[in-house]
Amino acid sequence: MTTTPILPLSLDDFLRKPNIDESPAWEYTNGEIIQKPMPQGQHSKLQYKLWETINEVAETANIAYSLPELRCNFGNRSIVPDVSVFYWERIPVTEAGDIANQFNSFPDWTIEIISPNQKSTKVIDNILHCLEHGSQLSWLIDPDEKSIFVFQPQQTPRVYKADLSNNETPQETLPILDKIELYLTANKIFSWLQMKAK
């Protein structure tokens, strides 16, 4: 009896699958198909606020644009960062000048937010993949630890921790993509989780 070896799924085959963009999205990493965890409250709040805050500054001046849950295909992977930021001139457009549906390139800045029970190793692997292919900045946000790990090419990752019990002490601002005039600290970002009456 002869058996035929099962060949690993290619990126092209993966992209033709009908359910890859169901919620939560599926990613293709190292020949594996992995479904992202369903976002929960803190994840969703941080994702929305980051996307909105970046675009308030970057879109107005046509510097960059931030997109949530955007599928990015490059380097034989298909990943869906929580927030992808592309410089304006790198955003693919149609012949009519509309934003394209498919992004076959790396984001200039990726932001990932750890969900409860999500292992950070696969997320970090995707971050390193982005940096190896041209991304200039990546953040990994851990709401439980109130910390933000910052990755930049050829630099040791740094961690920025929030201290919401002491808002009087100035905090170091987080590295931001060049040209975007945005000044954020870990305290500012994690303060967005608070739902105090205004």
N, C-alpha and C positions, 0 to 999 in steps of 0.2 A: 504494500500500500504506500503510495507516494503522498507526501503532504507538501502543500505550497506554503512557503513562509509568508506571514502577514507583514506587508511592507508598512513602515510608519507613514502616517498621514502627512502629506506635504502641506505647506502653507497655502498654496493655491486651492487644494482640496478643502482645507479648513474654511477658507473664505467663501467657498461655494455652498457650505452647509446652511440650511435655512434658519436654524435656531440660534446662531451665534450672538445675535443682538437682542435676544430676549432678556428680560431683567431678572436677576443681574446678568451682566454680559459674560461671555466666555472669552478666554485668552488662549493663544497658541504660543507656548514657551518651550523651547528645547524639545520639540516634537510631541509635547504633551498638550492635551486640552484641559484647561482648568477654569472652573467657574468662579467668578469673584463672589465674595459674601454679599448678602443683601445689606445695603446700608441701613443703619439704625439712626436714632435721633441725633446724637452728637456728631456722628459722621456727616449726616445730611446738612446739619446747621453749619458746620465748619466749611464744608464743600461749597455751599451756596454763598456764604459770606466772602470766602476767598475769591471765588469767581466774580462776584459782583464788585468787590473792592478793587481788584486788579483792573477790571474793565473800565471802572469809573475814571481811572488815571490813564491807562494805556490806549483804550479805544478812542477816546476823545481826540488824542493827538496823533492817531494813526501810527502808533509805535508798535503795538502788539495786540493780540486778542486772546482771551482766555475762554476755553471751552470745557464744560464738564462731560465726563464719560465719553470722550472721543476715541474712536478706534484708530490706532496708528500702526501701520504696517511697514516694517523696515528690518533689515538685518535678519531675515528669516524668522521674524516673530510678528505676532499681532497682539498688541497690548492695549489696554483701555485704562489709562491713568485716571485718577479721580478728577484731576484738573490738568489740562495741557495748555501751555502758553506758547504761541507761535509769534515770532516777529512778523509784522505786517506784510513785508515783502516776501515772506516764505509761505504765506497762506495760499494754497492752491485755489484757483478760480476757474470758472467755466468760460467759454468763448463769450458769453453774454456778460461776464464780469461778476457773476454771482459766486459766492463761496462754494467750492466743490464739495461733493459728498465724501469722496475718498481721500484720505490723507496717507500717502505712501512715503512718509518721512518721519524723522524724530522730532519731538517737541523741543523747543529751546529751553523750556523750564517745565518740569513735571512736579506735581504735588500728589502725594499718596497719603491717605488717612487710614490708620490701622483700625479695623473693626474688631469688636469683641470676639475672642477665640480665633482670630486670624493670625497665622504664623507670619512673622516679619521676614523670614529668610527668602521666600519667593518674591516678596515685594522688593526687597533690597536687590535681588538678582535682576529684576526688571529695571530698577534704577541704575545699576551698574551698566546694564546693556545700553540704556539711553545715553549715558555718559561716554561709553566707548564709541558710540556712533555719532556723536556731535552735540548732544545736549550740554548746555552750559551750567545748569543749576537743577538740583532736585531737592525737594523737602520730603521728609517722612515724619508725619505728625502722629503722635501717640496721645490720644485724649486721656487715657487712664493715668499715664505718667506725667501728663502736662508738660511734654517735652517735644522738641522739634529737632530732628537730625538733619543737618545740611550737608549735602554732597556736592562737590565741585570737581571738575577734571583735575587730576594730578595733585589733589590736596587731601589731607587727612580729614575725614568727616568730623564735624563739630556738632555738639549738642547745646541747645538753648532751652533752659528750663524756666517755666513760669513760677512766680511766687506771688500768688494772688492775696496772700495774707499781708503783703508789704508793698503797696502801690506807690509808696513815697520814694523808694530807691530807684534811681534811673536804671533802665535795662539797656543792654546792647541791642541795636537794631539788627534784624536779620538780613543776610545778604539777599539782594533782589537782582533780577535780570537787568543788565546794563540798559540805560536810557529810560527806565521806568522809575519815576520819582515817587516812590512809595516807602514810607517809614513805618515798619511794623516790628513789634516786639512779641516775645512769647506771651507776656501778660496780656497784651492787646488781643491777640488771637484767641486765647483761651477765655478771655472775658466775654467773648461772643456767646459762650455756652450758657451764661447766666440769663435767667428769664425774670429779672426783677421788673416790677411794674414801673412804667415811666411816668 
